[in-house]
Amino acid sequence: VHLIPVNPVREDGLNPKSRKRIMPDLLTEPPAIDPVYEAHVYCNIPSIAERSMEGHAPHYFKLVSVQVLIRHGDRYPLYAIPKTKRPDIDCMLVPSRKPSHPQLEAFIKHMSKGSAAQMDGSLSSLPHFPSHSLCEMGELTQTGVVQHLRNGQLLREIYINKHKLLPGDWTAKQLYLETTGKSRTLQSALALLYTFLPDFDWKKINIRHQWSTIFCSGSCDCPMRNHYLEEEQRRQYSLRVKNNNLEKIYVDMAKIVGIPTRQLRASNPIDSLLCYFCHNVSFPCTKAGCIGMEHFKVIKRHQLEDERERQEKKLYFLYALLATHPLLNQTVNRLQRIAEGKKEEVFVLYSAHDVTLSPVLSALGITEARFPRFAARLVFELWQDGKRPKEHFIRILYNGADVTFQTSFCKDHYKRSSKPMCPLEKFVNFVKRDMFLIFNSTSYYDACHRKAL
């Protein structure tokens, strides 16, 4: 007799299996670290339509708020390899050039109009889209714009068209928008908002300037955060010094470009090489030879090994808890006010950097997450239970994958819950109390000023 298991259907109408994390096609992933595969993931070149789990909930749940933290899109390098020609990337937006987007032309026209937007301080002097025929250092590329036009479109289909998060006559009060003072983060935010909002109206756009890349606002004084960051940097240095293969590659590359090895290392060549790689441009050559794929693979592999050791050694985790508390606290406070029925901003967008997203993922305990790719998005959804309106739940999604039950505060709840999300109070308790337990503290101030044990 062959016993065929039957999945019971619960009262919420969900098959228990549907609660499992749905990760992108694991079958196509290589079993071991493959630096070339990982670099492709990091580039995030817009190609096929993305599958995403945003907006999934039992039918009687109501979506009441969405908070999104993004990394800017593809950019020109921040560093140059000395004595080589800079990668020849055009930062003019040309709708007929790939990668493109059906709304790219309309986006350019809209951004070219004088804006009536309110923008804090220095933001108002930044250009609304990239426009140099040879990209400037750190400038958003056309690929970067398209990545966020796609992000906005995807989120619009789910949150606006399906869940009606914002009405057609939305007001400025329903949005909270914040970006760092770099053109690439402002332009990424504008690209996402352009395809996301029911109607992009400059007069309703009010963007706040965040001077800190960790979005610590008025709570940035934290000596112990800096202490753990310095310890983490020492760990990075120690791992690099131990890697003989990496040192040989640096020596070889330094000979090719004709500079001391120390100077080459300081120029952070991986940042520049990733731009060549992502844009399918040949690596630089000199009379002494060419930098090649083998050089790139060794440096990229070391970067991946560094990320893995970083997870194990916990110094970065301690830094991340203190670095991200102000931002997570702001997020939790807003979610609580909305859950209490206060008319708050129902859509929040923070436009940031890898150094913003990476510590947030670490602090939440999402250790399986990859380092933030270009145009990465982390989404916090707040849901109201239609059967028990006072009960609120959150879902957390990273690049479209549901990572709610990978978080340290909701891992155990997953085993007992009949709902595919996490009670809001678990997130609140984590941010208000549990984040400080590892420091033997009860508050952010105390954890920041208590000496390391």
Phi, psi and chi 1 to 4 in degrees:
 res  aa     phi    psi   chi1   chi2   chi3   chi4
   1 VAL       -  126.4  176.3      -      -      -
   2 HIS   -95.5  114.7  -64.5  -74.2      -      -
   3 LEU   -83.9  122.4  -64.8  175.1      -      -
   4 ILE  -102.4  116.8  -59.5  167.7      -      -
   5 PRO   -65.6  137.7   21.2  -27.9      -      -
   6 VAL  -112.6  128.1  175.4      -      -      -
   7 ASN   -80.9  119.6  -69.9  -39.0      -      -
   8 PRO   -66.9  143.8   24.6  -30.5      -      -
   9 VAL   -98.6  127.3  173.4      -      -      -
  10 ARG   -87.5  177.4  -61.5 -170.4  -45.5 -100.6
  11 GLU   -64.7  -24.4   57.9  155.2  -14.7      -
  12 ASP   -82.1    4.4   55.2   16.4      -      -
  13 GLY    79.0    5.8      -      -      -      -
  14 LEU  -101.4  136.6  -80.3  174.6      -      -
  15 ASN   -68.9  131.7  176.8  -43.3      -      -
  16 PRO   -53.2  -32.0  -19.0   26.9      -      -
  17 LYS   -64.4  -27.1  -81.2 -165.3  169.0  177.5
  18 SER   -71.8   -7.4   65.4      -      -      -
  19 ARG   -80.7  -15.5  -70.6 -160.2  -74.3  127.8
  20 LYS   -65.2  150.1  -72.9 -171.9  178.1  169.9
  21 ARG   -57.8  136.1  -75.7 -161.2  -48.8  -84.7
  22 ILE  -107.6  109.5  -67.5 -174.1      -      -
  23 MET  -100.0  155.7  -58.0  -61.5  -83.2      -
  24 PRO   -61.0  142.9    2.7   -4.4      -      -
  25 ASP   -12.7   85.9 -114.8  -26.7      -      -
  26 LEU   -66.7  -25.8  -72.6  171.1      -      -
  27 LEU   -63.0  -26.8  -66.0  174.9      -      -
  28 THR   -86.8   -5.6   58.9      -      -      -
  29 GLU   -86.7  139.9  -67.4 -161.9   13.7      -
  30 PRO   -68.8  150.8   22.0  -28.5      -      -
  31 PRO   -70.3  -31.5   21.2  -28.8      -      -
  32 ALA  -112.7  174.2      -      -      -      -
  33 ILE   -60.3  121.2  -76.4 -175.4      -      -
  34 ASP  -120.0  103.6  178.8  -17.3      -      -
  35 PRO   -60.7  -32.5   13.9  -23.9      -      -
  36 VAL   -71.8  -43.1  174.1      -      -      -
  37 TYR   -60.3  -46.8  173.9   83.0      -      -
  38 GLU   -63.5  -35.9  -66.5  -65.6  -23.0      -
  39 ALA   -65.7  -39.2      -      -      -      -
  40 HIS   -61.7  -42.4  -84.0  -62.7      -      -
  41 VAL   -61.1  -42.9  171.4      -      -      -
  42 TYR   -63.0  -40.7  176.9   84.3      -      -
  43 CYS   -63.4  -37.0  -63.5      -      -      -
  44 ASN    55.8   48.0 -171.9   21.1      -      -
  45 ILE   -65.7  124.5  -57.5  -58.4      -      -
  46 PRO   -61.3  120.0  -17.3   29.4      -      -
  47 SER  -140.1  -96.4   52.0      -      -      -
  48 ILE   -77.9  157.6   53.8  169.1      -      -
  49 ALA   -61.3  141.2      -      -      -      -
  50 GLU   -88.6  140.1 -161.9  178.2   -9.0      -
  51 ARG   -85.4  140.2  -70.8 -173.3  -56.4  172.2
  52 SER  -144.2  154.5   82.3      -      -      -
  53 MET  -105.2    6.7  -71.1  -66.6  -69.2      -
  54 GLU   -58.9  146.1  -82.1  105.9  -17.4      -
  55 GLY    77.0    9.9      -      -      -      -
  56 HIS   -89.5  126.9  -76.3 -123.8      -      -
  57 ALA  -163.6  160.1      -      -      -      -
  58 PRO   -54.3  149.5  -25.1   33.8      -      -
  59 HIS   -61.7  -24.5   62.7   88.8      -      -
  60 TYR   -90.0    5.0   55.3   86.9      -      -
  61 PHE   -89.1  146.1  -89.6   67.1      -      -
  62 LYS  -115.6  128.7 -175.6 -174.1  178.0 -148.2
  63 LEU   -77.8  123.5 -177.9   68.7      -      -
  64 VAL  -114.5  -17.8  -74.7      -      -      -
  65 SER  -161.4  147.8  170.9      -      -      -
  66 VAL  -134.7  127.6  171.3      -      -      -
  67 GLN  -120.9  128.1  -55.6 -158.4   39.4      -
  68 VAL  -122.6  131.0 -177.0      -      -      -
  69 LEU  -116.0  119.4  173.0   60.7      -      -
  70 ILE  -116.6  154.3   56.9  168.9      -      -
  71 ARG   -94.9  144.2 -176.4 -170.6  178.7 -168.3
  72 HIS   -56.2  161.9   58.2   74.9      -      -
  73 GLY   -77.3 -174.4      -      -      -      -
  74 ASP   -49.7  134.3  178.2   79.0      -      -
  75 ARG  -133.4  163.9   58.1  154.5  170.9   78.1
  76 TYR   -72.1  152.9 -160.0   69.3      -      -
  77 PRO   -57.9  155.8  -20.2   29.3      -      -
  78 LEU   -92.1  -13.4  -63.0  167.6      -      -
  79 TYR  -127.6  154.5  -58.7   85.4      -      -
  80 ALA  -120.2  143.7      -      -      -      -
  81 ILE   -78.7  119.6  -61.4  173.8      -      -
  82 PRO   -55.3  147.0  -21.0   30.8      -      -
  83 LYS    62.6   22.9  -60.9 -162.2  178.1  178.1
  84 THR  -124.5  157.2   61.9      -      -      -
  85 LYS   -73.0  134.6 -175.7  178.5  177.0  -68.3
  86 ARG   -63.9  147.2  -73.7  169.5   55.8 -168.1
  87 PRO   -58.1  135.9   10.5  -20.8      -      -
  88 ASP   -87.0   83.0 -165.0    8.4      -      -
  89 ILE  -113.9  132.7  -47.9  -69.2      -      -
  90 ASP   -92.0  124.8 -173.7  -13.8      -      -
  91 CYS  -102.0   15.3  -88.3      -      -      -
  92 MET   -76.7  144.7  -61.8  -69.4  -75.7      -
  93 LEU   -89.2  117.9  -62.1 -176.7      -      -
  94 VAL  -126.2  104.2 -177.7      -      -      -
  95 PRO   -56.5  -26.4  -26.3   34.6      -      -
  96 SER   -81.5   -7.6   60.0      -      -      -
  97 ARG   -97.5  142.3 -172.9  175.6   68.1 -139.0
  98 LYS   -84.6  148.9  -73.5 -176.4  177.3  177.9
  99 PRO   -76.5  144.7   27.8  -31.4      -      -
 100 SER  -128.5 -175.6 -169.0      -      -      -
 101 HIS  -151.1  142.9 -172.6  -82.9      -      -
 102 PRO   -55.2  -25.9  -21.5   28.3      -      -
 103 GLN  -102.8    9.5  -74.9  172.2  -89.4      -
 104 LEU   -63.0  -44.0 -179.4   57.5      -      -
 105 GLU   -62.6  -45.1 -164.7  165.1   -4.7      -
 106 ALA   -65.1  -36.0      -      -      -      -
 107 PHE   -61.0  -46.8  169.8   75.4      -      -
 108 ILE   -59.5  -45.8  -60.7  163.8      -      -
 109 LYS   -61.2  -45.1  -81.0 -174.8 -170.8  154.1
 110 HIS   -65.4  -41.6 -148.6  105.8      -      -
 111 MET   -70.7  -24.3  -65.8  -60.9  127.4      -
 112 SER   -74.3  -24.5  -55.1      -      -      -
 113 LYS   -68.3  148.1  -66.8  174.2 -170.8  164.6
 114 GLY   -59.3  134.5      -      -      -      -
 115 SER   -96.3  145.0   86.1      -      -      -
 116 ALA  -101.2   16.5      -      -      -      -
 117 ALA   -69.3  151.4      -      -      -      -
 118 GLN   -95.7  121.2  -71.0  179.8  -65.0      -
 119 MET  -130.0  133.7  -64.8 -162.1 -166.2      -
 120 ASP   -61.4  142.4  -84.2   -0.9      -      -
 121 GLY    36.5 -119.9      -      -      -      -
 122 SER   -71.5  -13.4   58.1      -      -      -
 123 LEU   -61.0  -35.4  -66.5 -178.7      -      -
 124 SER   -64.7  -20.1   53.5      -      -      -
 125 SER   -91.8   -3.7   61.3      -      -      -
 126 LEU   -83.5  146.2  -65.9  174.8      -      -
 127 PRO   -68.1  150.2   23.5  -30.9      -      -
 128 HIS   -84.1  -13.8  -64.2  148.9      -      -
 129 PHE  -155.4  156.8   58.2   92.7      -      -
 130 PRO   -68.1  145.8   20.3  -28.0      -      -
 131 SER  -155.0   32.9   59.1      -      -      -
 132 HIS  -111.2  137.7  -65.5   99.0      -      -
 133 SER   -69.4  -27.6   52.7      -      -      -
 134 LEU  -119.5  117.7  175.8   59.2      -      -
 135 CYS   -50.6  144.0  -61.7      -      -      -
 136 GLU   -86.4  162.5  -63.5 -169.1  -21.6      -
 137 MET   -57.0  128.5  -60.5  -56.2  -99.6      -
 138 GLY    76.7    3.3      -      -      -      -
 139 GLU   -74.9  142.2 -173.7  171.6   12.5      -
 140 LEU   -63.3  140.2 -160.7   66.5      -      -
 141 THR   -99.6  175.0   63.5      -      -      -
 142 GLN   -59.8  -39.3  175.2  159.8  -39.1      -
 143 THR   -56.4  -43.2  -57.7      -      -      -
 144 GLY   -63.0  -40.0      -      -      -      -
 145 VAL   -64.8  -46.6  170.9      -      -      -
 146 VAL   -63.1  -39.1  168.5      -      -      -
 147 GLN   -55.4  -42.6  -75.1  164.7  -23.5      -
 148 HIS   -84.7  -24.4  -81.7  -58.4      -      -
 149 LEU   -62.3  -39.6  -71.4  172.4      -      -
 150 ARG   -67.9  -43.3  -76.3  167.0   62.2  103.5
 151 ASN   -57.5  -47.6  -92.3  -16.5      -      -
 152 GLY   -62.2  -41.6      -      -      -      -
 153 GLN   -64.5  -44.0 -176.4 -178.0   10.5      -
 154 LEU   -60.9  -46.8  178.1  104.0      -      -
 155 LEU   -68.6  -32.4  -62.5 -178.5      -      -
 156 ARG   -65.2  -44.9  177.4 -170.1  175.5  125.9
 157 GLU   -58.8  -36.9  -77.2  164.0   10.5      -
 158 ILE   -83.7  -53.7  -63.0  161.8      -      -
 159 TYR   -84.9  -31.6  -63.8  135.8      -      -
 160 ILE   -93.4  -57.0  -54.4  -67.6      -      -
 161 ASN   -67.8  -42.3  -60.2  -10.7      -      -
 162 LYS   -88.2  -48.9 -176.6  180.0  172.6 -171.0
 163 HIS   -99.2   -4.5  -72.1  -72.4      -      -
 164 LYS    53.6   43.7  -50.3  -72.1 -174.1  -88.0
 165 LEU   -62.4  -40.4 -175.6   69.1      -      -
 166 LEU  -118.8  137.1  -72.5  172.2      -      -
 167 PRO   -77.9  167.5   28.1  -31.4      -      -
 168 GLY   -59.3  -33.3      -      -      -      -
 169 ASP  -100.2   44.7   57.8   -9.6      -      -
 170 TRP   -58.4  156.3   60.7  -84.0      -      -
 171 THR  -119.6  165.1   66.7      -      -      -
 172 ALA   -59.0  -29.3      -      -      -      -
 173 LYS   -67.3  -19.2  -74.2 -179.5 -179.2  169.4
 174 GLN   -84.9   -5.3  -70.1  168.6  -60.0      -
 175 LEU  -116.3  147.0  -56.1 -175.2      -      -
 176 TYR  -129.8  118.1 -178.3   89.3      -      -
 177 LEU  -124.1  132.5  -46.9  170.7      -      -
 178 GLU  -145.9  138.4 -164.7  168.0  -23.4      -
 179 THR  -144.2  156.1  176.1      -      -      -
 180 THR   -73.3  171.7   60.1      -      -      -
 181 GLY   -85.2   23.7      -      -      -      -
 182 LYS   -97.4  144.2  -59.8  -68.0 -176.8 -171.0
 183 SER   -60.6  -34.0   62.7      -      -      -
 184 ARG   -67.4  -32.5   61.0 -175.7  175.5  -85.8
 185 THR   -79.1  -38.9   47.8      -      -      -
 186 LEU   -62.6  -46.9  173.7   65.6      -      -
 187 GLN   -66.0  -35.5  -68.9  164.4    6.7      -
 188 SER   -63.6  -43.0  -67.1      -      -      -
 189 ALA   -61.8  -44.4      -      -      -      -
 190 LEU   -64.6  -39.6  -69.4  171.8      -      -
 191 ALA   -63.6  -44.7      -      -      -      -
 192 LEU   -65.1  -44.5 -173.1  148.6      -      -
 193 LEU   -65.2  -33.7  -70.7  168.3      -      -
 194 TYR   -60.9  -42.8 -176.9   74.5      -      -
 195 THR   -90.2  -14.1   46.2      -      -      -
 196 PHE   -86.0  -46.5  172.6   74.8      -      -
 197 LEU   -67.5  145.0  -66.9  170.3      -      -
 198 PRO   -55.4  -32.5  -23.3   31.6      -      -
 199 ASP  -157.3  115.8  170.4   39.3      -      -
 200 PHE   -76.4  110.2 -172.8   94.5      -      -
 201 ASP  -120.3  113.0 -177.5  -13.1      -      -
 202 TRP   -52.8  -37.0  -84.9  118.5      -      -
 203 LYS   -65.8  -20.8  -67.2 -167.5  -79.8  -60.8
 204 LYS   -99.1    2.4  -61.8 -174.5 -158.5  169.7
 205 ILE   -93.1  118.4  -56.1  -68.2      -      -
 206 ASN  -128.2  102.8  178.6    6.6      -      -
 207 ILE  -105.5  126.5  -56.8 -174.3      -      -
 208 ARG   -91.1  147.8  -68.2  165.1  176.1   83.8
 209 HIS   -96.2  127.8  174.2 -136.1      -      -
 210 GLN  -109.3  115.8  172.8   58.6 -112.0      -
 211 TRP   -76.9  -20.3   64.1  -88.8      -      -
 212 SER  -100.9  135.4  156.0      -      -      -
 213 THR   -70.9  -16.2   54.1      -      -      -
 214 ILE   -99.9    9.4   54.2  170.4      -      -
 215 PHE    53.6   45.7  -77.4   62.3      -      -
 216 CYS   -88.9   -1.8   52.9      -      -      -
 217 SER    47.3 -118.0  -57.3      -      -      -
 218 GLY   -93.1   10.7      -      -      -      -
 219 SER  -121.0   44.4  -52.5      -      -      -
 220 CYS   -90.8  -13.0  -66.0      -      -      -
 221 ASP   -76.3  104.9  174.2   30.9      -      -
 222 CYS  -151.7   85.7 -172.1      -      -      -
 223 PRO   -55.6  -38.8  -22.6   30.5      -      -
 224 MET   -69.7  -30.1  -72.6  -48.6  -65.8      -
 225 ARG   -59.8  -46.2  178.9 -164.5   67.8 -138.8
 226 ASN   -64.4  -36.4  -58.4  -20.7      -      -
 227 HIS   -60.9  -47.9  162.9   76.9      -      -
 228 TYR   -68.2  -31.6  -70.7  120.5      -      -
 229 LEU   -66.2  -42.0 -176.6   59.9      -      -
 230 GLU   -63.9  -40.8  -76.2  161.1   17.7      -
 231 GLU   -62.4  -41.0  -67.9  -75.4  -52.5      -
 232 GLU   -63.6  -39.4  162.6   62.7   14.1      -
 233 GLN   -66.8  -34.0  -75.3  162.7  -15.9      -
 234 ARG   -65.5  -40.7  -80.4 -166.8 -161.2   98.4
 235 ARG   -60.7  -44.6  179.8 -155.1   62.6   74.1
 236 GLN   -58.0  -46.3  -78.1  178.1    8.5      -
 237 TYR   -61.6  -44.4  175.7   76.1      -      -
 238 SER   -62.1  -41.6  162.8      -      -      -
 239 LEU   -65.1  -39.4 -174.3   70.3      -      -
 240 ARG   -66.6  -42.8 -162.9 -170.0   74.1 -144.8
 241 VAL   -62.6  -33.7  169.8      -      -      -
 242 LYS   -73.7  -17.2  -78.5 -172.3 -123.0  162.8
 243 ASN   -88.6   92.9 -169.6  -27.5      -      -
 244 ASN   -64.3  -37.4  -66.0  -28.0      -      -
 245 ASN   -61.3  -42.1 -155.2    8.6      -      -
 246 LEU   -64.3  -42.1 -179.7   70.0      -      -
 247 GLU   -62.4  -42.1 -167.9   55.2   29.6      -
 248 LYS   -60.4  -40.9  -77.8 -178.7 -159.3  153.0
 249 ILE   -64.3  -42.3  -74.2  -67.2      -      -
 250 TYR   -63.2  -41.5  -84.5  137.9      -      -
 251 VAL   -61.5  -45.0  168.9      -      -      -
 252 ASP   -62.7  -45.6 -166.5   41.8      -      -
 253 MET   -65.6  -38.3  -75.3  170.1   66.5      -
 254 ALA   -63.1  -37.9      -      -      -      -
 255 LYS   -63.7  -42.3  -82.4 -176.1 -166.7  155.4
 256 ILE   -60.0  -44.1  -71.3  169.7      -      -
 257 VAL   -91.7   -6.9  -64.1      -      -      -
 258 GLY    74.1   43.8      -      -      -      -
 259 ILE  -137.2  163.0   57.4  170.0      -      -
 260 PRO   -62.8  147.4  -17.7   28.0      -      -
 261 THR   -56.1  -40.9  -49.9      -      -      -
 262 ARG   -58.2  -41.6 -167.4  177.1   63.5 -115.0
 263 GLN   -67.2  -38.1 -169.7 -173.2  -13.2      -
 264 LEU   -64.6  -45.0  176.9   84.0      -      -
 265 ARG   -60.1  -41.1 -145.6 -176.3  -76.8  111.8
 266 ALA   -66.5  -20.8      -      -      -      -
 267 SER   -83.8    6.2   73.6      -      -      -
 268 ASN    47.8   63.2 -166.3    8.1      -      -
 269 PRO   -59.9  -25.9   18.4  -29.2      -      -
 270 ILE   -61.7  -35.1 -170.6   64.6      -      -
 271 ASP   -61.7  -44.7 -176.2   57.4      -      -
 272 SER   -70.6  -43.6 -162.0      -      -      -
 273 LEU   -64.7  -33.6  -66.7  177.2      -      -
 274 LEU   -62.8  -33.1  -84.6  164.6      -      -
 275 CYS   -66.1  -45.5  179.7      -      -      -
 276 TYR   -57.0  -46.6  -71.7   95.4      -      -
 277 PHE   -63.8  -50.2 -179.0   86.6      -      -
 278 CYS   -64.6  -28.9  -68.0      -      -      -
 279 HIS  -101.5    9.8  -71.3  -93.9      -      -
 280 ASN    56.0   42.5 -154.0   17.3      -      -
 281 VAL  -107.6  139.8  175.0      -      -      -
 282 SER   -60.1  140.7  -60.0      -      -      -
 283 PHE   -62.6  155.6  -68.7  136.8      -      -
 284 PRO   -67.3  149.8   20.2  -28.6      -      -
 285 CYS  -124.8  154.7  -69.9      -      -      -
 286 THR  -133.6 -177.0   67.1      -      -      -
 287 LYS   -62.8  -24.8  -73.6  173.6 -174.0  167.4
 288 ALA   -86.6   -2.5      -      -      -      -
 289 GLY   136.7 -170.3      -      -      -      -
 290 CYS  -123.7  144.1  -68.6      -      -      -
 291 ILE   -75.4  133.0  -67.2  173.1      -      -
 292 GLY  -125.2 -176.8      -      -      -      -
 293 MET   -61.9  -32.4 -164.2   49.6  122.9      -
 294 GLU   -64.9  -40.0  -76.8  -45.8  -55.9      -
 295 HIS   -59.7  -48.6  -62.0  104.6      -      -
 296 PHE   -59.5  -44.9  175.6   74.4      -      -
 297 LYS   -62.2  -43.0  -80.2 -176.5 -170.6  171.0
 298 VAL   -64.9  -43.8  169.8      -      -      -
 299 ILE   -67.8  -41.9  -59.3  176.2      -      -
 300 LYS   -66.5  -39.3 -177.2   66.0 -171.5  162.6
 301 ARG   -63.2  -41.6 -176.6  175.1  -78.5  114.8
 302 HIS   -61.5  -40.8  172.7   74.8      -      -
 303 GLN   -58.8  -41.9 -161.6 -178.0   39.8      -
 304 LEU   -69.6  -38.1  -66.0  164.7      -      -
 305 GLU   -66.4  -35.6  -76.7  163.7    3.8      -
 306 ASP   -63.4  -41.9  179.0   71.0      -      -
 307 GLU   -61.9  -39.7  -80.2  171.5   37.0      -
 308 ARG   -67.3  -44.6 -163.6  165.6   56.8 -171.8
 309 GLU   -66.6  -34.1 -171.7 -173.9  -87.7      -
 310 ARG   -58.3  -39.3 -171.1  177.2   76.1 -178.2
 311 GLN   -64.8  -39.7  -58.2  -85.5   18.4      -
 312 GLU   -73.8  -38.8  -68.4  163.4    8.4      -
 313 LYS   -79.6  -15.7  -70.4  -75.0  166.0   78.7
 314 LYS    72.4   -9.5  -65.4  -66.0 -177.1 -160.1
 315 LEU   -62.9  -42.2  -71.3  165.3      -      -
 316 TYR   -65.8  -36.4 -175.0   79.3      -      -
 317 PHE   -61.2  -43.2  174.0   62.8      -      -
 318 LEU   -64.7  -42.4  -63.9  172.3      -      -
 319 TYR   -59.4  -46.6  158.1   74.6      -      -
 320 ALA   -61.2  -41.4      -      -      -      -
 321 LEU   -58.1  -45.2  -71.3  169.4      -      -
 322 LEU   -76.3  -33.1  -63.2  176.7      -      -
 323 ALA   -69.6  -34.4      -      -      -      -
 324 THR  -101.2   -7.1   61.8      -      -      -
 325 HIS   -56.1  -46.1  179.4  -97.5      -      -
 326 PRO   -57.0  -42.2  -26.8   35.8      -      -
 327 LEU   -69.3  -44.8  177.6   59.4      -      -
 328 LEU   -66.6  -34.0  -69.2  173.6      -      -
 329 ASN   -65.9  -41.5 -166.5   43.0      -      -
 330 GLN   -62.2  -42.4 -168.0 -179.5   14.6      -
 331 THR   -62.0  -48.5  -59.4      -      -      -
 332 VAL   -63.8  -42.9  151.0      -      -      -
 333 ASN   -60.2  -41.6  -72.4  -18.5      -      -
 334 ARG   -66.3  -45.0 -172.8 -179.5  -73.0  110.5
 335 LEU   -61.1  -39.2  -66.6  175.0      -      -
 336 GLN   -63.9  -43.7  -80.1 -174.6  -63.2      -
 337 ARG   -63.2  -40.9  -70.4 -166.1  -60.9  -93.5
 338 ILE   -65.9  -41.4  -66.9  169.5      -      -
 339 ALA   -62.5  -29.5      -      -      -      -
 340 GLU   -79.5   -3.1  -73.2  161.0    9.8      -
 341 GLY    95.9    4.5      -      -      -      -
 342 LYS   -74.3  145.4  -63.4 -165.9  171.6   76.4
 343 LYS   -79.5   94.2  -63.0  -73.2 -179.4 -145.9
 344 GLU  -110.3 -178.9  -72.4  -79.3  -34.4      -
 345 GLU   -67.5  119.2  -55.3   98.7  -16.2      -
 346 VAL   -85.7  -19.6  -67.9      -      -      -
 347 PHE  -126.4  125.1 -178.3   75.8      -      -
 348 VAL  -122.0  135.4  175.4      -      -      -
 349 LEU  -130.8  120.9  177.9   65.3      -      -
 350 TYR  -107.7  120.4  -64.7  109.2      -      -
 351 SER  -103.6  118.2 -172.0      -      -      -
 352 ALA  -141.7 -154.7      -      -      -      -
 353 HIS  -127.4  173.8  -54.0  -96.9      -      -
 354 ASP   -61.0  -34.5   54.2   -2.9      -      -
 355 VAL   -74.1   -5.6  -68.1      -      -      -
 356 THR   -93.6  -50.0  -35.9      -      -      -
 357 LEU   -69.2  -42.6 -119.0   76.3      -      -
 358 SER   -58.0  -48.7 -164.9      -      -      -
 359 PRO   -66.6  -30.5   12.4  -21.3      -      -
 360 VAL   -63.5  -45.4  171.6      -      -      -
 361 LEU   -60.0  -43.4  -67.3  165.3      -      -
 362 SER   -64.8  -45.9 -179.6      -      -      -
 363 ALA   -62.9  -36.4      -      -      -      -
 364 LEU   -73.7  -12.9  -66.5  173.4      -      -
 365 GLY    89.5   14.8      -      -      -      -
 366 ILE   -86.0   76.5  -53.8  169.4      -      -
 367 THR   -75.7  -19.4   52.2      -      -      -
 368 GLU   -81.2   -9.3  -67.3  173.5   41.9      -
 369 ALA   -70.4  142.9      -      -      -      -
 370 ARG   -75.0  160.0  -78.9 -168.9  166.0   89.9
 371 PHE   -56.2  139.6 -173.8   80.5      -      -
 372 PRO   -56.6  120.0  -24.4   34.1      -      -
 373 ARG   -74.3  173.0   68.3 -171.0 -168.6 -171.0
 374 PHE   -60.2  136.1  -76.4  129.7      -      -
 375 ALA    63.3   26.9      -      -      -      -
 376 ALA   -62.3  150.8      -      -      -      -
 377 ARG  -136.1  135.0   64.8 -178.8 -170.5  -85.4
 378 LEU  -117.2  124.2 -178.4   66.9      -      -
 379 VAL  -120.2  133.2  177.2      -      -      -
 380 PHE  -110.5  116.6  -63.5   84.8      -      -
 381 GLU  -104.9  136.5  -63.3  175.3  -14.0      -
 382 LEU  -110.8  125.0  179.9   65.5      -      -
 383 TRP  -119.3  145.0  -65.1   84.9      -      -
 384 GLN  -108.3  132.7 -177.7 -179.1   36.4      -
 385 ASP   -75.8  117.0 -174.1  -23.2      -      -
 386 GLY   -64.4  -27.2      -      -      -      -
 387 LYS   -83.0  -28.8  -66.1  178.9  179.6  175.6
 388 ARG  -132.8   82.5  -60.5 -177.0 -173.9   87.0
 389 PRO   -56.5  -18.9  -22.3   32.1      -      -
 390 LYS   -81.4  -11.9  -72.1 -164.7  172.6  167.4
 391 GLU   -91.9  130.3  -70.0 -171.0   15.7      -
 392 HIS  -125.3  146.9  -72.8   79.2      -      -
 393 PHE  -133.0  155.6  -64.6   81.8      -      -
 394 ILE  -120.6  152.7   61.9  157.0      -      -
 395 ARG  -124.9  142.8  -73.1  178.8   78.6 -131.2
 396 ILE  -120.8  129.9  -59.5  175.0      -      -
 397 LEU  -129.4  138.0  -58.5  107.1      -      -
 398 TYR  -122.4  116.6 -176.2   49.5      -      -
 399 ASN    49.8   40.6  -63.8  -28.6      -      -
 400 GLY    88.3  -11.7      -      -      -      -
 401 ALA   -92.9  136.9      -      -      -      -
 402 ASP   -76.6  113.3 -172.6  -24.0      -      -
 403 VAL  -114.0   15.3  -65.7      -      -      -
 404 THR   -51.4  -45.3  -48.6      -      -      -
 405 PHE   -91.0    9.8  -63.3  113.7      -      -
 406 GLN   -91.7  -13.9  -71.2 -179.8   31.4      -
 407 THR   -69.6  149.1   59.8      -      -      -
 408 SER   -63.3  -31.6   55.9      -      -      -
 409 PHE   -86.3   -8.9   54.6   88.8      -      -
 410 CYS  -126.1    7.9 -128.7      -      -      -
 411 LYS   -57.7  -48.3  -91.5 -166.2  172.6   90.2
 412 ASP   -73.3  -34.6  -65.8  -21.3      -      -
 413 HIS   -59.5  -33.7 -177.1   74.8      -      -
 414 TYR   -52.9  -40.5  177.8   39.8      -      -
 415 LYS   -69.9  -26.8  -64.8  160.4 -167.1  163.0
 416 ARG  -104.4  -13.8  -58.1 -171.3  -55.5  -89.1
 417 SER   -82.9  145.3  172.1      -      -      -
 418 SER   -97.6   -2.1   64.6      -      -      -
 419 LYS  -114.2  144.9  -62.6 -175.7  174.3   74.6
 420 PRO   -82.7   38.3   31.9  -33.8      -      -
 421 MET  -154.4 -178.3   45.9 -171.6   88.8      -
 422 CYS  -115.3  133.8 -172.4      -      -      -
 423 PRO   -57.5  136.1  -22.0   32.2      -      -
 424 LEU   -54.6  -38.5  174.6   60.1      -      -
 425 GLU   -62.9  -26.2   60.0  -94.7   25.7      -
 426 LYS   -65.5  -41.4  -76.5 -163.5  170.1  -72.2
 427 PHE   -67.0  -42.5 -172.9   31.8      -      -
 428 VAL   -61.4  -48.3  173.0      -      -      -
 429 ASN   -61.9  -37.3  -69.5  -19.6      -      -
 430 PHE   -61.7  -49.0  169.5   72.0      -      -
 431 VAL   -72.9  -38.5  173.1      -      -      -
 432 LYS   -82.8  -22.7  -59.7  -75.6 -174.8 -171.8
 433 ARG  -135.9  -55.8 -174.7 -169.4   65.4 -153.0
 434 ASP   -69.5  -24.6  -60.4  -12.6      -      -
 435 MET   -59.5  -25.5  -80.4  180.0   95.8      -
 436 PHE   -96.5   -7.7  -46.0  120.4      -      -
 437 LEU   -59.9  -39.7  -65.0  177.5      -      -
 438 ILE   -63.8  -22.6 -161.7  167.6      -      -
 439 PHE   -95.3    5.8  -56.9  105.6      -      -
 440 ASN    57.2   39.2 -159.7   18.6      -      -
 441 SER  -128.3  167.7  -62.7      -      -      -
 442 THR  -118.2   -3.4   54.0      -      -      -
 443 SER  -148.0  162.6   71.0      -      -      -
 444 TYR   -61.3  -45.5  174.5   63.6      -      -
 445 TYR   -59.8  -46.3 -179.0   86.6      -      -
 446 ASP   -63.2  -44.3 -171.5   47.7      -      -
 447 ALA   -64.2  -33.9      -      -      -      -
 448 CYS   -73.1  -27.3  -79.5      -      -      -
 449 HIS  -112.2   -0.8  -67.1   83.3      -      -
 450 ARG   -84.1  135.7 -176.0 -176.8  -75.9 -102.1
 451 LYS   -67.2  148.9  -75.4  -82.1  173.7  -87.0
 452 ALA   -60.9  141.1      -      -      -      -
 453 LEU   -73.7      -  -61.9  171.4      -      -
